[in-house]
Amino acid sequence: MAGLFQPLSLRKVALAHRIIIPPMCQYRAANGLANDWHLAHYGRLAMGGAAMVILEATAIDPGGRISHGDLGLWQDDQIAPLRRVTEFLASLGTVPAIQLNHAGRKASCRRPWHGFTPLDDEDRTQRGEAPWPVVAPSGLAASEAHPPPQPLSEAAIGELVTAWAAAARRALAAGFQAVEIHAAHGYLLHQFLSPLSNRRNDGYGGDHRGRMRMVLEVARAVRAVWPDDKPVLVRVSAVDGIEGGLTLDDTVALAHELKALGVDAIHCSSGGLLGSATAARLPRRPGFQVPFAQRVRADVGIATIAVGLILTPEQAAEIVATGQADLVAIGREALVDPNWPLRARHRLEPERGFADWPVESGWWLDRRDVGKRESA
Ligand SMILES: Cc1cc2nc3c(=O)[nH]c(=O)nc-3n(C[C@H](O)[C@H](O)[C@H](O)COP(=O)(O)O)c2cc1C
């Protein structure tokens, strides 16, 4: 059985251990461009010892931004500022990864702390942030507060698949070693997958096969431009958690197809189609989404990432040791303490002292502990 601090290779990309940082939007970009905030924030998470940091949902098309603050990779000038981030992460031994997204009917929204609700003319006058028209598989709005989306034509779907591949190519040029396709949390690809948001009766809808088609086309297109020695990840909402929505059986079927296309790992989240942006309407207790990662891993034989209320090093170690997932993603706990991965190892393997820490702090902390022991 694998240990939390055992290395793992996805294709030829080596992760030093099993603790990673999941994508977390910062809403701090302007025109999709990364800036010093992103360098400092992601850099700090890498300094905290994460094996891989997955940068936030990054738009493949300006119309696919959740908000005006999203990162983007829809044009070439967005590559260089991200390259600063990837170079710093790689210099610290952290694998730089990025999540690529189109928000579909949940695009054109306010930042969470401004309500997460759709932009309107008030935002244009107050903050200079104009709303834009949104698209989706069908004309069903995300909620009563959201405007009805424009259903995508087959030609427009094809253009977005091409945009996904172009964004992946830019991600490679920016130095990312792994790419994650966002098919969760009620954004465009999830909208295609779920029968609750996809009412199409052409080849992109109908039964589950039709509803999977867009995600599979995106995975195929991204895999085709992404080097053979580097991994492609897909994040899913393993269940909708809503009557008539996606089930875990649907997700297992999808994971089989993704594996056949050369996808290397499934990142198992849940929900977001209606209501909460980032988790299903399930009882939220520690590790509540881990069983999804466990089932996909066992049934499909593909690597999985467990995420969601993984709070303690002991919990993380057990998930990996019992084969429920290959990697554990630590989100909000790492916002509380960016040193979470380093502190987890220090707690579980105290005999190592601060050997794993950056020497700039580890050297001092080892001596601090000698001092403590001597004065005890
Ligand atoms: C500030 C913040 C931003 C987030 N942004 C994203 C995102 O860009 N893409 C995504 O798939 N999930 C996003 N999430 C969800 C997280 O990746 C993660 O699944 C969730 O926080 C549960 O894990 P945790 O309990 O360890 O925080 C975000 C969560 C937070 C707290």
The ligand as a Gaussian input file, in Angstrom:
#p B3LYP/6-31G(d) Opt

LIG

0 1
 C      -11.407000      30.061000      -2.921000
 C      -11.849000      28.832000      -3.656000
 C      -11.829000      28.834000      -5.047000
 C      -12.153000      27.666000      -5.760000
 N      -11.996000      27.645000      -7.126000
 C      -12.109000      26.468000      -7.791000
 C      -11.720000      26.369000      -9.155000
 O      -11.187000      27.302000      -9.746000
 N      -11.909000      25.179000      -9.783000
 C      -12.423000      24.088000      -9.123000
 O      -12.580000      23.034000      -9.736000
 N      -12.753000      24.153000      -7.822000
 C      -12.581000      25.292000      -7.135000
 N      -12.806000      25.328000      -5.781000
 C      -13.099000      24.064000      -5.073000
 C      -11.810000      23.468000      -4.505000
 O      -10.920000      23.067000      -5.526000
 C      -12.112000      22.230000      -3.593000
 O      -12.716000      21.234000      -4.384000
 C      -13.022000      22.574000      -2.435000
 O      -12.573000      23.750000      -1.775000
 C      -13.132000      21.430000      -1.435000
 O      -11.869000      21.107000      -0.907000
 P      -11.424000      21.619000       0.575000
 O      -12.490000      21.126000       1.558000
 O      -10.080000      20.982000       0.830000
 O      -11.371000      23.108000       0.536000
 C      -12.551000      26.496000      -5.065000
 C      -12.620000      26.529000      -3.659000
 C      -12.253000      27.673000      -2.963000
 C      -12.286000      27.644000      -1.451000

